[in-house]
Amino acid sequence: MNVECYECGTARKGLETLCSKCGFPFRIYPDFKYRNILKDNFPYIHREISLGECTTPLLRKDQTAFKLDYFQPTYSYKDRGSKTLISFLADKRNEIGPVLSEDSSGNAGASIAAYGSAAGFKVNVFVPETATGPKLDLIRAYGANVTSVSGSREDVRNAAIHDGSFYVGHSVFPEFRDGIRTLAYELFNQYNGKLPSAIYIPTSAGTLLIGVYEGFRHLLESGEIERIPSLIACQPDLMSPIKAALLGEVYKPSGKNSLADALVTERSPLLRPLVRILREHGSTITVSEEEIIEARTRLAHSGIFTEYSSAVAYAASLKHNVEVEKTIILTGNGLKNAF
């Protein structure tokens, strides 16, 4: 495996999350061909911390398929990253200490709390002061210490970084993002190698979209697929920094909160690599709050219950209205939203 800076190519020396030369995150990429046994594509993991993960269902309806990725132990796709990251860190306890810190609006905090606890770590999760409801309850249920922080999402992140424990921020730790390669591998196998034209992905900091891209890139470079599907970054109108970046505009926050409370990152450290990927392999679509509500309702009435943030991807696919085979990534269970 190779681990290097996204921007300048400097090799990572230890467990640092940002390059000492340019300050950008690192990326992990395999230097071997894709292996059919999924865990063999992660040779740096020596002991898996597992909570019973499985291949999540792919529900097909006409030309649209729904990847129900909330069928994970903590009910969100974040478990793919947490399993990989915590498994990697479990063997480094003497180096990093017994306490981990994380910043999260909900799903990642619950996931890190669960896997961290399973590995024997104490976990401190820092959340925005606006965080309430089932997600917060879930974080506490897994035994994590929860601290509410006033201010911006960046203020929450800074509080976690300066906690004094080992910071495992999911948006910058490369092993977390690398674990999401498994989603691309699963789609490859579920489609028997014939991937859809477009994949709609709820996008905040970009960990999910970049992780999926890296999985498809590995498959492409291994000769398993002929192309990478079009990756569509889906965001609420109220939180749309990716759209502004692709247009070359300065992002101006709306100052309003979206129902899609998992898609709140306005200054992602991954924005530059994310924009490069989208310019070559995709695009972005933003949707209104009304469109999010309508999409979630339509999903529920068809028997699929997701959180609002997942419904953003479905709303974007409806708005796109292109006649191609498409896959919608549904990332979180609907029970995570208060009614």
ZIWO-V457533 format. One record per backbone hydrogen bond with DSSP energy under -0.5 kcal/mol. NH is the residue of the N-H (numbers start at 1). CO is the residue of the C=O. If there is no record, write none. Layout:
nh = [NH NH]
co = [CO CO]
//
This chain:
nh = [2 4 5 6 9 12 19 23 26 26 27 29 38 40 41 42 45 46 50 56 59 59 60 61 64 65 66 67 67 68 68 69 69 71 72 75 77 79 80 81 82 83 84 85 86 87 88 89 90 91 92 93 95 96 97 100 101 102 104 110 111 112 113 114 115 116 117 118 119 120 121 122 124 125 125 126 127 129 131 135 137 138 139 140 141 142 143 144 145 147 149 156 157 158 159 160 161 162 163 166 167 168 172 173 174 176 177 178 179 180 180 181 182 183 184 184 185 186 187 188 189 190 191 192 193 194 195 197 198 199 200 201 201 202 203 210 211 212 213 214 215 216 217 218 219 220 221 222 223 224 225 230 231 232 232 233 233 234 234 235 235 237 239 244 245 246 247 248 249 253 254 261 263 271 274 275 276 277 278 279 280 281 282 283 285 287 292 293 294 295 296 297 298 299 300 301 302 302 303 304 305 306 307 310 311 312 313 313 314 315 316 317 318 319 320 321 324 326 327 328 329 329 330 330 331 333 334 336 337]
co = [29 27 10 25 5 3 24 19 17 172 4 2 36 37 38 39 42 44 48 54 57 66 58 64 61 326 59 65 328 57 66 67 330 68 70 72 331 76 77 77 78 79 80 81 82 83 84 85 86 87 89 90 92 92 93 122 166 124 126 106 107 108 109 110 111 112 113 114 115 117 116 98 100 123 145 102 147 149 128 336 133 134 135 136 137 138 140 139 123 125 127 152 153 154 155 156 157 158 160 99 165 101 169 169 172 173 173 174 175 176 177 178 179 180 180 181 181 182 183 184 185 186 187 189 188 191 193 325 325 230 327 199 232 329 234 206 207 208 209 210 211 212 213 214 215 216 217 218 220 219 219 197 281 199 230 231 283 201 232 233 285 287 236 240 241 242 243 245 244 251 238 259 260 268 270 271 272 273 274 275 276 277 278 231 233 235 288 289 290 291 292 293 294 295 296 297 298 299 300 299 303 304 332 307 307 308 309 310 310 311 312 313 314 315 316 317 322 63 198 65 200 327 67 328 329 75 305 333 334]
//
